[in-house]
Every structure is written in structure tokens, then in C-alpha cells.
Amino acid sequence: MTPSHERLSEVLRLCAVLSDRALDALITAGAVPADQAVALAKAARLLQDYDVEWPPLLTHVMHELADKDGRSVPEPAAEPSDGADLQGLTRFFAGFRTKEQQ
């Protein structure tokens, strides 16, 4: 089932808002909370799955997260809740980083 244009537009809007918050967190605290990083990765993957171009700010934040401290994923301050799949997130960022290095 393909999401409607309105739903994808809402995903894009929310990506922009969350990307702005994540960039602010990177600038002020030096790290993005794990739940926000997971949400951004999932949203980026959803957009990618439906061939929707990422907003520039999301692209920038994804690059920042991939490059942070030479790691693929920022380390969470506490154990992630809601069954966050950090191994899957690590694989996602690793694939993203590989594409950028090519």
C-alpha cells in the first residue's frame, strides 16, 4: 500500500522539524538523543523506499550523524526504549556512509 501524497508531505514536514532539532542538539550538546536519531533514520528510509528526495536539512543531519566521532551511530545516553534497533540503524548509516565515500 502506497502512502498518499498528503502523508508523504507530512513525513517531509516532520523530517524538517526533527532535523532542525537534531542539528540544534548537535550544535549545543554535541549529540542527538538516540530516539531522535532512530526517528530520523526511519523517516529517511521511508522516504528512500518511496523515491522521495530528502529535504536538504535531513541530508545534512544524516551526514553529521554518520561522521560524528567516526562512528556510524551516536551513542545513546541511556538504553533506547520502544525496541529501537540500533544494529539496524548502524547498518543503515554504514550503507549511507559507503555511498558518500564512492
C-alpha positions in Angstrom: 0.0 0.0 0.0 1.5 3.3 -1.1 1.1 6.3 1.3 -0.9 9.2 -0.1 0.8 12.3 -1.3 -0.6 14.1 1.8 1.0 11.6 4.2 4.4 11.8 2.4 4.2 15.6 2.6 3.6 15.3 6.3 6.6 13.0 6.7 8.7 15.6 4.9 7.4 18.4 7.1 8.1 16.3 10.3 11.6 15.4 8.9 12.4 19.1 8.5 11.2 19.9 12.1 13.1 16.9 13.6 16.2 17.6 11.5 16.2 21.2 12.8 16.0 19.9 16.4 18.8 17.4 15.8 21.0 20.0 14.2 20.4 22.2 17.2 21.3 19.4 19.5 24.5 18.7 17.6 25.5 22.3 17.9 24.6 22.9 21.5 25.0 19.5 23.2 27.3 17.7 20.7 25.0 14.7 20.4 21.5 13.9 19.2 19.3 11.8 21.5 19.1 8.2 20.4 15.3 8.3 19.9 15.6 11.3 17.5 18.4 9.6 15.6 16.3 6.5 15.2 13.3 8.5 14.1 15.3 10.4 11.5 16.8 7.2 10.2 13.4 5.5 9.9 11.9 8.6 8.2 14.9 8.8 5.8 14.5 5.1 5.0 10.8 5.5 4.4 11.4 8.4 2.0 14.1 6.4 0.2 11.7 3.5 -0.1 9.2 5.7 -1.9 11.8 7.5 -4.0 11.1 10.8 -2.3 14.0 13.2 -2.3 15.3 14.0 1.2 14.9 17.6 2.4 18.4 19.3 2.4 18.4 19.7 6.2 17.7 15.9 6.6 20.6 15.1 4.3 22.9 17.5 6.2 21.9 15.9 9.6 22.3 12.4 8.3 25.8 13.3 7.1 26.6 14.8 10.5 25.4 11.8 12.4 27.3 9.4 10.1 30.5 11.4 10.5 30.2 12.1 14.3 33.2 10.8 16.1 34.0 8.4 13.3 31.0 6.2 14.3 28.0 5.2 12.3 25.6 5.9 15.1 25.7 8.3 18.0 25.9 6.5 21.3 22.7 6.9 23.3 22.9 8.5 26.8 20.6 5.7 28.1 19.2 2.5 26.9 16.9 3.2 24.0 13.2 2.5 24.6 10.5 1.1 22.4 12.7 -1.7 21.0 14.9 0.6 19.0 17.0 -1.4 16.6 20.5 0.2 16.9 22.1 -2.6 15.0 19.8 -2.0 12.1 20.4 1.7 12.5 24.2 1.0 12.4 23.8 -1.0 9.2 21.7 1.8 7.7 24.3 4.5 8.5 27.1 2.3 7.3 25.3 1.9 3.9 24.8 5.7 3.8 28.4 6.4 4.5 29.6 3.9 1.9 27.5 5.7 -0.8 29.0 9.0 0.2 32.6 7.8 0.0 32.1 6.5 -3.5 
